[in-house]
Structure formats: structure tokens, C-alpha cells
Amino acid sequence: MKSKKLKRFLALVLAAAMSLTACSGSSGTQSSTGSGTASAPENATYRETLHIAVTQQAPSLDLHKNSSLIARQICDGTVWEKLVTLNSKAEAVPELAEKYEATNDGKTLTFTLRKGVKFHDGSEMKADDVVASMNRWIEGFSSAKTMVGDARFTKVDDSTVKIDGKTSLILLPAMIAGAAQPASITTAAACKNEDSNGFLKDYIGTGPYKFSEWKQDQYVKLERFDGYVPYGTKGTEMDGWSGYKAAPTKILQFDLVADQATESAGLEAGQYDVAFNVSYDDFDRLTNNPNLTTVSSQMGSVAFIPNHKQGIASKQYFRTAVNTALDCDEVLRAAYGGGYELGSSYMDAGQPFWKSEAGKENYNQKDLEKAKKILTDNGYKGEPFTILVSTLNKMDNMGIAIKSQLEKIGIPVKLTVVDWATLTEYRKDPTKYDMYITTFAEVPVPSLKLYYGAAYPGWSNDEKLQTLFKEMTSAPTLEEAKAKWDELQGYSWEYLPIICPGHYMGMFAWQKNVTGINMYSGGPKFWNAGIVES
């Protein structure tokens, strides 16, 4: 039985994880940017295929070991589902679990599974599958591993699993529900079948769509799973990511296009039904097109991640000098035009409870003379600085802007410009760069910030940083967790696990005749989407 104190704390945690779409906006009326989307209209006939244009290709669709946003946008909640997901208040609510409870002062979490749920291979989901999936996720996701320590999921019976921690795991459900590396449930057999890179070979989930085909550099195709066992109430509006998924369209095809300009042109020509992440330069034109619906929404944070393991960026003084010199406004404008917001908070606008001003004195200083002095005082000898950056969404333009700024303080900069899939491979090798540029989608709690994991590329294995993170994730009350987060962010602007120049906006567009798109958080979801033909 939960104590009254624990019940109160759970309520506070859920209340604090505010809606992730507080900054969403739409120029049309088709999108539901708040609570979700209604299920498909009764007796409607839908066009067989929905063509969705994307400019990014993931290294894998294995979400346990892959933080690529496009892999998550394609597969999370579509191919794979989780024990819990997020509702419109960013609360962790049951999905594959029928219910869950926290006991033992939050140290024990017990999940009761829904019965009769089918995997795409026809087998029924059991506790053994859930245990294998959740433990594989923990091993592949450094933030989860840091939170739970040595604790792992165990089977109670075929319909029940639990995890026992040495400290409070009260924030774990939110992590399961909203992690950038989703806690996808697959079969126990699939968990054992990995390729030479450690990624899943078999994409077997429980979701309304099953993996059909991946033609490299062309498209990823998902096909409706006729054996899907839905939850929620048919015909009612989804609550965030939670609720009834009707899958009215037979095939979801994610078409890879060369760049954002080609994507926008293809949308206007009717080649694509939906376009992900259109450029700021095109957004006004698309908004004024009477045949299109457009939506803009704050999506997450930009991050410049130094290599703390080796090389010049592993030296604290050098990271401090780089951060001191940067003009964040100029750097973000180079890639996003006007589609960004400045701000020193590591958390995004959709999580006001966790917003912190700690360390803001070290943000966006753009003080070249002070930066030069830091370098001189510490004996900098002009070592070159290699920045790894992708062409995706013009992020290489940020690299060019940083190069220009740092060369003014005497740092010779080399840019290694690659495609996104190559960057995700190169960043694992500390010999290939001194800093890389990436983005992180918004998350409901700061424990989901991947770069605090000591094993995450960038390797922020700093004792004080790791201690503060652990104290935050294991705090016995929400108030203490927030206080630790303030302390952690303040120290982060000194140690610099990342340099966070600000927050980016996502801009999306689709044909007016597309219905049912879910815009709760992280970009469009297509569980109930399609084009009605009759």
C-alpha cells in the first residue's frame, strides 16, 4: 500500500511535468496541438498510402540504442509501444501496462501488463518479453542505467514485472514514457538477435503498424498491422500520445529527400502529403499556400558537445574560452533563420517547473577579449580545433559561424562536414573530433538529458557532475529534485558537458486533405492520419 506521502509526491511529479506543447502554434485548423487527435471517422475510405517527406536517415530503427529523432518519429508508438506513455499533461500513463504502482518509498515499481497484446510475429506479449526489452533498454540507455544503478526488471508472473531500486525510482515512469531512446517492447527472441553494431535485426513491435521495408537512401515503409490490439476508446480523442490508434491508412511511407528545399517543392507539387522540418526560409510561403496546413512548435535544444575524453576540448580552460567567445544569436541564426529562441535554461519551454536560471551569467557572453585572455593565461599554443557537424537542417552553417567567431580569438578551426548517419557513427570515436553539433528533443524531466550519461559520446565523466545528477534522480521529494537540478545546471555552465546556445523550432506542413495528425510533442504522429477518399 502506498503511503500518503508517496501518493502526494507522485501527484506532484505528474503535475510538474507540464505539457510539452506549451509553445505550439498552427496556421491552420487541421492539427490538434494540445491533447491529441480523434480516431478515424466511421465508414470512411482512406487513400492506401500516405507519403511523408523526411530529410534525415537514421543509422538504425532500434530505439533502445539509437537517439536519432527521425527513428523515433517513424517508429515510437507506431511500430513499437511502451509500458507507459505521455498524456497531454506529460504524465506517465499506461500503454502496454494495464496499471503500475510505486511502493517502498518509491524504490519498487510494479507493472501489471495488458493481456492479449500481440506482437507483429503473431506471438502474445508476456513478462519474459517485457523483462528482456526493458533490461536491454537500460543497458543501452546511459540515463536509465545511471538512475537505476544495478537494479533490473524481473518477472513476477506472466502478466507482472517489477524493478527494485536502492533509491527512489519515482522519476523512472516519466523516463520510460518520454525518453529520447524509447523503452520499446519487443520479443525476448528479438532482443538476442543483433547485428555486428549491436542493433536489432528484427523490428518486431506491438504497434498499429509493422515494419515492411527499408530501401536505403530512398524510403522506410510501414504497413498496417491487422492483428493490432488497441487500447482506449474507439472514436474518442487521444490524450497526448495515449489512447485509441485506428491506423486508417494502410501504408505509411517515409520518403527520404535530399534537402529541405526539395522537400518543400515536392510538398507544393503534391508529390508528398506531409513534410517534416521545413526550413524557416520556406515557412511563410507554405503558410500562405491555401492548399497547405502549417504548424510551428518549439522542439528542443541545440547542443555543442565537447570531447571530454581526449584532445584540446578535454581541457576545462579551453571549453570555457570557447563558451565565453560564442555569440549564440549569430550561430543559431545561421542555421534556423528566425526559427529559434535564446535562453540559458537546459530545459525547454514546455517544462516550466524545471526551468532554471542557474549559470546564466556564463551564457551567451560573446566576450572575445575575455576569451583570448583565458587562452593566453593557460598557455594555449594554437592547437587546431575540429568540429564535427552534419548537413542536416543546415547545421553545417552553425559550424561555419562558430569557425568564424573562434578564429577571431586565435583558434584554428577545422570543420568535418558529413551526413547525419555518418555523424552518429563518427561521434562514437573520440579521435575524430573535438566537438560535435547536435540537437535534443524536449523531454518531460531533466533526468532524460542524454549528455549527462558518462558513456554518451562527449563522455562527461566528471565526478561532481555525476554526483549531482544521481542526487537529483534519487531525490525523495520533488522540491529536493528541483533544487538539485538548479545546482546541476549551474555547475553545467561551468564544467560544460554541452554548450547550449538556445532552442530550435520545428516547422511542419501537410496537404489540407490530410486528417488526424497528432501534434502533441516531437513532431507529427500518424496513428490516426490519412486522406479520406469517400
N, C-alpha and C positions, 0 to 999 in steps of 0.2 A: 504493500500500500504506500502511495506517495505521501510524503509529509506535506503539510500546508505550506511550509516554506518553499519546498521544491516546486509545488504547483504554482505558487506565486512567481517564482523565478522563471519557470517555463513560460508563463504568460508574459512576463516582461521581455524575455528573449524574443518571443514571437512578435510582440508589439514593437520592439525596437528595430526589427528587420523590416524597414519600411518598404513601400512599393518601389520597385526598380524602374518604374517608368514615370517618375515624377516630372521629368523634363520632356516627355514625348509630346509631339505635335503632329498634326496632319492637315494637309491642304485639301483633302477630300473627306468623304464620309464613309468610305468603304471599310477602312481599318478600324479595328477595335483596339485602342492603345492602352486600355485600362485593365478590364477584368478578363478578357478572352474573346472567343468568338462562338457564335451559336453553331449548333450542328447543322448538317446539310438539310435543305428543305425536303420534305417528304415527297416521294414520287418524282423527283427531278431526274433528268438525264444529263450526265456530265460529259464534256469532251474527254476522250480517253487519256490524253497526255497533257500535262502542264509543263511547259518549258521555262526553266528558271536559270537565268544567266548569272554566272559567278566568275570572278577574275582570279580566284585563288584555288590551288590544288593542294590537298593535304598529303603528307607522306604516308598516311595510313588512315583507315576509318576505325581503328582500335582506340576507343575513347579512354580506356584505362591508362594508356601510356602516351597519349597524344593530346596536347593542349591546343592544337590548331583550331581556330574559331570556325573555319569552314567545315571541318569534320563534325564538329558539334552541331552546327546549324543544319547539316544534312541529316544526321543520324540520331541526335538526342531527342527522345520522345517519339521518334518516327520509326527507326529500326529498333532501338533499344529503349527500355524503360528502367526506372529505378525503384528502390523500396519506397522512397518518398520523393515528392516533387514540390515546387513552389506554387502557392496560390497568389492571388493578386495583392496580398499584404506581405508577400515574401515569407510566409510561414511554411514550414515543412509539414506537408500533409500527405496521407497515404496514397500510394500509387500501386505498386506490386504488393505492398504490405496492406493488410486489412486494417491494422492498427499498430501503434507502438507505444511503449511507456518507458519512463525513466524511473529507476528505483535506486536505493542505496546511495542517497545524496547525489544522484546524477552519475554515479560511476558505472551503473549497469543499464544498458539499453536492450529491450526485448522487442522483437518484431514478429507479429503474427502474420503469416503470408496468406494472400488470397488463394483460394482453391480453384482448380480447373484451368489455370492460366496455361496457354500453350506456347511453346517455342516454335520458331519457323520451321524446325525439322520435324514437327509433329509431337514431340515429347512434352510431358507435363512438367511445369516448374515445381521443383522440390527444394527442400532445405539444403541438400548437398550442392545444388547448383548455385544457390544464393551464397553459401559459405565460400565456395571456390571463387566466385566472382568478386565478392566483397574483399576477400583477403588478397586476391590478385590486384585489385584496385589500390588497396592500402600499400602494397609493396611497390606499385608503380607511381604512386602519387605522394610526393615527399611531404606535402602539407598534412595529409591524413596520417601518415606514418609518424610525423612529429607530434601530432595531437594524441594519438592513441598509444604511443610507445610500443611496448611488447604485446599489448592486447590484440586479439584477433577474434573474428567471428567464429562461433561454434554452433553446432546443431543441437537443439533441444529435442525436437521430434521432426517429422517430415514437413510440418507446417509452421515451425517456430525456430527462430535463430536469435542469438544474443551475443553481446560483447561486454566483457567486464574489464574496466579500466582501473588503474591505481589512483587516478584523479578524475575529476568531473569530466564527463563526455557530453555535457549539456549542449554544446555547440555543434556536435557531430551531425545530428539530423539536418541542420541547415547546410552543412558542408556536403552531405550526401545529395541533398536536393539541388544545390546550385553550383557545384564545383566546376571549374574550367576543364577539369579532367573528370567527366561524369562517372558516377559509380554504377555503370551499366550492368544489368544482369544478363548473363549468357549461360550456356550449359557448362557443367563441370568438364565435359569432354573437350569443348572448345577452348577452355582455359589452358588445357595442356598442349594444344596444337598451335605452336608458334613458329614463325619463320626465323631466318637467321638473325634478324634485327630484334627479335623478341616480341614482334607484333602478332596479333591473332591472324590465323589463316582463314578462319571461318567466321563470317559475320552473321551470327545466329542470335536473334533477339526475341522479344515478346511483343513488339510494337505493331501498329496497324499497317506498316509497310515492311517488306523484306528486301534485303539486298538482292539485286538482279544482275547488274553488270557494271564494271568499271573499265572504260576504254581510256587508257592514259592519254592525257592532253586533249581529250575530247568531251567526255561526259561520265557522270555517275548516274545509274538508273536504279530506281527503287520501284517495286511492284506491290500493289495492294495484297495484304495477307488475308485471305478469306477465312482463315482459322482464328483471327484475332478475337480475343475475349475482352470486350470493353468494360470500363467501369464508369461510374457517374450515371446520369440520367439522360437518355436519348432525347434530343430536341432542346435541351437546356444549354444556356451559355456556359462556356468554360470559365473557370475561376483561375485566372493566371494560366499556368500550364496544366492545371488539374481539371479533369472532367472527361466527358464523353468524346471520343475520337471516331468520326464516322468514315473517314477515308473515302470520300465520294469519287475521287479521281483515281483511275486505275494505275497510271504510271506517273511518277514524279521524276523528271529528267533534269539534272543539274548540268547545264552546258557550260563548259569552260571556254571563255572568250579571252582574247589577247590582252585587252586593256579596258579601262572604263569608258573611253570614247567609243570604242567598238560596241561595248555593251549598251550604251545609251542609244547609239544609232540603230542597233538591232531591235531595241525595245520600240523605238519610234516607227520603225518599218514593220512591226508586227511579227518579227522573227522570234522574239521572246515574249513570254507572258509576264514575267517578273524579272527585275534587275536588282541584284544585291549591290549595295555600296556604290551608288552612282557618285560621280565627282561633284564637288561644290560648284565647279565651273558650269556644269550641265544642269544643276538642280533647278534654277529659276526657269530655264527654258522648258524643262519637263513639267514643272508645276503649272506653267501657263498652257500646256497642251491639254485641250478639252477631252482627249481620249485616255488620259492617264490619271492615276492617283499617286500622290507622293506623300512620303512621311519622313520626318527627321526626328532623331532621338539620340540623346547622349548615350553612348555605347560603352565607354570605358576609359582607360587611362593609357597614355603613351609612356613608354619606358625606355630609357637608355641604360643598358645593363653592362657595367664594367666587368672585366675578367679579374676576379679577386684571387684566382689561383696562381697566376704567373704573369710576367710581363709588367710593363710600366704602370698599368692601371691597378695592379695589386698593391701599389704604394698609396697610402692614405693621402699624403700631401698632393699627389698628382690628381686623384679623384676630386679633392677639394678645389684645386685650381681650375679644373675643367668646369665644375659646377658653378664656381664663382664667376667665370667668364661668360657663361651662356646667356644669350638673350632669348628667352623661351618664346616670346611672341613672334619673333622673326623666324625661329626654327619651325614652329608649328604652322605658321602661315605658308611656308614654302611647300608643305605637303597638303594642307587642308583648306587653303584659301581662308574663308571665314567660318569654316565648319569645325570650330574648336572653342574651348573655353579655358582660360587660365585659372590656376588655383593650386595652392600648395598641399591640399589635402590628398593623401593617397587614396582615400575612398571617394566614390563618385557621388553625384548629386542625389541619386536615388536612395541613399542611405544616410539621412540627416542625423540620426542618432550617433553614428560613428564618425561624423565629420570632425576633423581636428585641425587646429591652427598651430599645433606644436611644431617648432622648427621653421616657421615661415620666414624668419629672418635670414635663413640660408637659401631661400627660393628666389629665382629669377633676379639675381643681383646684377648681372651684366656689368661687372666691375673689372675691366681689363687690367687696370693698373694694380689693383689688389691681387689679381690672379698672377700677374707677372712676378710680383714680389714673393708670393708663395713659392713659385718655381725657383726663383733665384735663391731664396733663403734655404731651400732644401737641396741645393746642388744639382738641379736638373741639367742634364748635359745634351739636351736636344734629341733624345731618343724618339724615333718615329712612333706614331700612334695609329693603329689600324682599326678602322671602324667597319664592321660587317653590317650590310644593310640590303634589304630586298627592294625590288622594283614594284612590289605590290602596293597599290594605292598611293603611288608617288612617294613612298617612304624614302627612296633614294634622294629625293630633294631635300629631306631633313639632313641627310649625311653631307650633302654639298654645303648647306647653310652652316652646319657645325664646323666643317673643314675651314670655311672662310673665317669664322669667328676665332677658332683656335690658332690659326696661323698668324693672327694679329698679336698673339701673346708668345709667339716663337715656338709653337708645337707643330712639327711637320706631320701632316695627316695623310694617310693612305686609305682610300675607300675600296672595299671589296664589295662589289655590287653583283648580286645573284638573284635568282628567282626565290619564291617563298619556300618551296620544298627543299631547295639546296640550303637555304639559311637554317632551317630547322635541323638539318644534319650537321652543318658546319659548327653551329653553336655548341655542340657537344664536345668539340675538340678545342681545348684551351690554347693550342699552338696557332690557331687560325685567326685570332682577333684579340684586340684589347677592349673593345666594347661593341655590342650589337644593339640594333634598334628593333623594338617590337611593340606590340600593344597588348593590353589585357582587357577582356570584357568585364563589365561591372559584376560584382559579387555581393551577396547579402551580408557577409560578415568578413572582417579583415583576416581571420584565420585561413581564408581561401586565397590569399595573395601568394602565388606560387613562388615568387622570388625569395621568400623567407625560408624556403627549404634549402638546407645546406648543400643538397645534391643537385639542385636545379641549376642549369647552365648559367654561369655567373659566380656560383659557388661562394655564397656569403656565409662562410663557416666561421663567423665571429662569435666568440663566447658570450659577450654581453647581448648581442642581437638575438641569439638563440635562446638565451635565458629569459629575456623579456617576452619573446614570442610564446614560449612554453608557459610562463606565468599568466599570460593573457588567455591562452586557450584552456587552461585548467582552473581559471578563477572560479571561486564558489558562488559569486553573485555577479549580476550584470554590471552593477556600478563599479565593482573592482576590475572587471574585464575592460570596461571603458577607460578607467584610469590607467591601466597597464598599456592600453592601446595608445593613449596620449603620450606616455613615456616612450613607447616603442617608436612612434612616428617621429618624435623629437630627436631621438638618437639616430633614426634612419637618415635624417637630413644632415647628420654629422658623419656617420660611417659611410652612407651612400650605397646601400645594396642596389638601388637604382637611382637614376636622376629622373624625376617625374616632372616633365615640363608643363603638363596640363592634361586636358580631357578632350577626346575626339567625339564628334557627332557622326552617327550613321545616317545615310540618306538612301532611301529605297523608293522604288517606283514600280507600278504594275498597271496593266490594262484595266480600264474601268469595268470590264465584264468579269474580272476575277473576283470571286466572292470567298468569304470565310477565312481570310488570312488572320492569323493570331500574331499580334504585335506586342505581346506582354513585355518581353525583355530579350535582348540579344539578337534582334532581327526577326524577320518573318518566319513563322512556322506554318506548315501546310497540312496538318492533320485533317482539317475540315475545309480545305481550299479546293477550288476548281472553277470551271467555266460552265455554267448551265446552258445547255443547248435547247432543252424543251422542258 
